[in-house]
Amino acid sequence: MAADKVRTDGCVSMLKALADENRWRIVQALLKKPMTVGEICDFLDLSQYNVSKHLRILREAGIVVAEKDGKYVQCDVAPRFRERLARNRHVLDLGCCTFRFDRSPGTLQ
């Protein structure tokens, strides 16, 4: 029973983190290459405050990692998350649902 709760909790945190279109777009961008917070701001045309808020949620869900590099913060997709996607060719299978990171949000197959 405890193992089911852990899996469900992980699934819920990822679902919450990926529910926002801007966070989805951040993950898609980081799957292509690591970026600084400033580069993400420019790429998505969002304020640093909003990008930092979204990155915090993605970090807490285990989707993104960030490392301070001088005065910059370098962001990338977390290795475990990237491995899960690599197994299914940019498809994340949470058991309850699947997400395709090779398409824009809202695109139907």
C-alpha positions as CSV (number, residue, x, y, z in Angstrom):
1,M,0.0,0.0,0.0
2,A,2.8,2.4,0.8
3,A,4.5,1.8,-2.6
4,D,1.2,2.8,-4.3
5,K,1.0,6.1,-2.3
6,V,4.6,7.0,-3.3
7,R,3.9,6.3,-6.9
8,T,0.7,8.3,-6.7
9,D,2.4,11.2,-4.9
10,G,5.1,11.4,-7.5
11,C,2.5,11.3,-10.3
12,V,0.4,14.0,-8.7
13,S,3.4,16.4,-8.3
14,M,4.5,15.8,-11.9
15,L,0.9,16.3,-13.2
16,K,0.6,19.6,-11.2
17,A,4.0,20.8,-12.5
18,L,3.2,19.9,-16.1
19,A,-0.3,21.4,-16.0
20,D,0.9,24.9,-16.8
21,E,1.7,25.6,-20.5
22,N,4.7,27.8,-19.6
23,R,6.2,25.0,-17.5
24,W,5.6,22.6,-20.4
25,R,7.3,25.0,-22.8
26,I,10.3,25.3,-20.4
27,V,10.7,21.5,-20.3
28,Q,10.5,21.3,-24.1
29,A,13.2,24.0,-24.4
30,L,15.4,22.3,-21.9
31,L,15.1,18.9,-23.6
32,K,16.9,20.5,-26.6
33,K,19.7,22.2,-24.5
34,P,20.5,23.5,-21.0
35,M,19.7,27.1,-20.6
36,T,20.2,29.9,-18.1
37,V,17.2,31.5,-16.4
38,G,17.8,34.6,-18.6
39,E,17.8,32.6,-21.8
40,I,14.6,30.9,-20.7
41,C,13.1,34.4,-20.0
42,D,14.1,35.6,-23.5
43,F,12.9,32.4,-25.2
44,L,9.5,32.4,-23.6
45,D,9.1,36.2,-23.3
46,L,8.4,36.0,-19.6
47,S,9.7,37.9,-16.6
48,Q,12.5,36.5,-14.5
49,Y,10.1,36.4,-11.6
50,N,7.6,34.1,-13.5
51,V,10.4,31.9,-14.9
52,S,11.9,31.5,-11.5
53,K,8.5,30.6,-10.0
54,H,7.9,28.0,-12.7
55,L,11.4,26.5,-12.4
56,R,10.9,26.1,-8.6
57,I,7.8,24.1,-9.2
58,L,9.6,22.0,-11.8
59,R,12.6,21.4,-9.5
60,E,10.3,20.4,-6.6
61,A,8.6,17.8,-8.9
62,G,12.0,16.4,-9.9
63,I,11.7,17.5,-13.5
64,V,14.4,20.2,-13.7
65,V,17.7,20.7,-12.0
66,A,19.4,24.1,-11.6
67,E,23.0,24.9,-10.7
68,K,24.5,28.3,-9.9
69,D,27.3,29.2,-12.2
70,G,28.8,32.5,-11.1
71,K,26.0,35.0,-11.4
72,Y,23.9,32.8,-13.7
73,V,21.7,29.8,-12.9
74,Q,22.1,27.0,-15.4
75,C,19.0,24.8,-15.8
76,D,18.5,21.4,-17.4
77,V,16.1,18.5,-17.4
78,A,16.8,16.2,-14.4
79,P,18.7,13.1,-15.4
80,R,16.0,10.7,-14.1
81,F,13.3,12.5,-15.9
82,R,15.3,12.5,-19.1
83,E,15.9,8.8,-18.7
84,R,12.2,8.1,-18.4
85,L,11.6,10.1,-21.6
86,A,14.5,8.4,-23.5
87,R,13.0,5.0,-22.9
88,N,9.8,6.0,-24.7
89,R,11.2,8.5,-27.3
90,H,10.0,11.8,-25.6
91,V,6.9,10.2,-24.2
92,L,6.4,10.3,-20.4
93,D,4.2,7.4,-19.2
94,L,3.0,8.0,-15.6
95,G,0.8,4.9,-15.7
96,C,-2.3,7.0,-15.4
97,C,-1.6,9.1,-18.5
98,T,1.1,9.8,-21.1
99,F,2.6,13.1,-22.2
100,R,4.4,13.7,-25.5
101,F,7.2,16.2,-25.4
102,D,7.8,16.1,-29.2
103,R,4.5,18.0,-29.7
104,S,3.1,21.3,-28.6
105,P,0.6,21.3,-25.7
106,G,-2.9,20.6,-26.9
107,T,-1.9,18.9,-30.1
108,L,-3.9,15.7,-30.8
109,Q,-2.5,12.7,-32.5
